[in-house]
């Protein structure tokens, strides 16, 4: 029970951090409630097989969601919360996960090719049989074990950021 409470507290603290660091410029002449909408929430949802490709889902919440076979290719998920979700055969090709929380997520056969994970929180996520060709992990928060495992398959250059995947992970030469 204490472990569960600690995980919930950690997730909430990280959500506050993301909200505080997310950048949004005010629009002149519009009221606050017309400028900012609460983020979409798919928390605890089963979105298995759904197509979110190319959509703008900034700050969306996908915590504890079933994202199996979901397609997020080329979507903007910057600042999104995906903590403790299930990702099996999820398509994240070319996705923008800048400053996203993707912690405690088991990723199995996930396509992360050309994904931008700059400054993303990825602690305690598992990467099994993932394709990270061209993914940018610059500034991402990862465990040492995760980095060692990802360096075994890291290769390529991100087409949008120009970052070398191995360098962004800090892999040895």
N, C-alpha and C positions, 0 to 999 in steps of 0.2 A: 504494500500500500504506500509506504514511504517513497519507494522508487517511482511509482505512478505520479505521486504528488510532485516530486522533484522534476519529472519530465514535463508535467503541465506548467509548472512555474518557469522552467527553462524556456519552453515554447512561448509563453506569454512575454517573457523578457525580450526574447528575440523579435517577436512581433512589434513590440514597442520600439526597439532599435530600428527596425526596417521602416516603420512609419515616420520616425524622427529623421531618418536620413534620406527618405524618398524626396525627390525634388519636384516641385510643381510650382509653376509661376502663376500668380493671380492674373485673371483676365479683367482688364479695365472695363468698367461700366456694367459688370454683372454682379449680382448678389452672390454671397458665399455659397448658399445652397444650390445655386444654378451652376457654379463652377466645380464643385466637388461632390461626387456621389459616393456613397459607401461602396466598398469593393464587393464584387460578386462573391457569393459564398457557396461552395460545393463541399463544405466540410461534412464528413461522415456520409457522403453520397456515394452511390455506385454509378460511376460514369463509364463503366466498362464499354470499350469499343466506340465511344463517342468521338466525333470529329471537331476539334477546336483549331484546326490548322489555319494559320494566317490571322487569327483573331487577336485583338488587343485585350489582354486580360491582366493589365497592370494591377498589382496589389490584390489579386483574387485569392481566395482562400480555398485550398484543396486539402486541408488537414484531415488525417484519418480516412481518406477517400480511396476507393478502389479505382485505380487508373489503368488497369490491365487493358492492353490493346487500344488505349486511347491515342489519338493522333493530335499532337501539339506542334507539328512541323511548322517552322517559321512563325510561330506565335510570339507575342510579346508578353512574357510572364515576369517582367522585371518587378521585383519587390513582392512577388507572390509567396504565399505560405503553403508549403506542400508537406509539412512535417508528418511523419509516421504514416504516410500513405503507401499503398502497394503499387509498385510499378513493375509489371511483367510484360515484356514485349511492347512497351510504350514507345511511341515515336516522338523523339525530341529533336529531330534533325533541324538544325538551323535556328533553334529556339533561343530567345533572349531571356536568360534567367539571372540577369544582373541583380545583385543584392537580394536574391530570393532565399528563402529558407527551405532547404531540401534535406533536412536532418532526419536521422532515424528511418530512412527509406530503403527498403530492400529493392535494388534495381537488378532485374534479371532479364537478360537479352534486350536491353534498352539501347536505342539508337541515339547517341549524343553527338553524331558527326556534325561538325561546324557549329556546335552550340556555344553560346556565350555565357559562361558561368562566373564572370568577373565579380568578385566580392560576395559570392554566394556562400551561405552557411551549409556545409555538407557533413558535419560531424556525425559519426556513428551510422552513416549510410553504408550499405553494402553494394559493391559493384561486381556482379557475376555475369560474365560473358557479354560485357558491354562494348559498344563500338564508340571510341572517343576520338576518332580521326579528325583532326582539325579543331577540336574543342579548345576553348580558351578558359583556363582555370586561374588567371591572374588575380591574385589577392583572395582567392577562395579559401575558406577555412576548412581544412581537412586534417584528419588524424595522420600520423606518420605511417601507420600501417596502410591506410588507404592510398597514400602517395606511392609507397613501394609497389603496391599491386597495380595501380594505374600506370606507373612508369613502365611496366612490363609490356603494355600494349600501346603506349602513347606514340603518336606520329602525326605528321601533317601540320599545316598552317591554316589558321582560321581565315576564311575569305573576307569577313567583315572587319575584324580587328587587326589582322596581320600577325597575330601572336602565334608563335610556335608552341604546339601542345606540350612537348617535353620541357621547354623552358618555362612555360607558365606553371607547370607542376614542380619545377625545381629538380627535375630528374638529373642524376649524374650523367656525364658525357658517355 
